[in-house]
């Protein structure tokens, strides 16, 4: 007997997956042009299939859940990681990266400018948004979220655990 998937209202808040509902605009931004009607249908089908898999079969490690509140993991960040997040917030505010590719480039540029190894830069981002040490391609993750939320979270994480 298979277990029936539970509705989103039954999942604990920390497992809630935050997704920008305007998925069509996100896909069009990544594509660089409007979707054809057939492309829109294909994306909708893939989105539905991914949601069904996540709700029914996905192991915990496969679920990427942006935390609604600042994760406790940011308390463990070192000073150079907090500085990185603050600088990334400032530059993202100035540059407003419109898609995952540009976010990814900005992430690498800021890390390189600060001499922060890429692994430590990404670990800081994943701690700030996911509360864990790893995750999907960070640029595309950030591009999928509300820009105001991203900037606010980066600044909050940069201040967390900072010496008074």
Secondary structure, DSSP 8 states (H G I E B T S, - for coil): -------GGGS-GGG-----S-HHHHHHHHHTS---HHHHHHHHHHHHHHHHHHHHT--GGG-----SS--GGGGG--HHHHHHHHHHHHHHHHH---SHHHHHHHHHHHHHHHT--HHHHHHHHHHHHTSSS--S-HHHHHHTS-HHHHHHHHHHHHHTT---
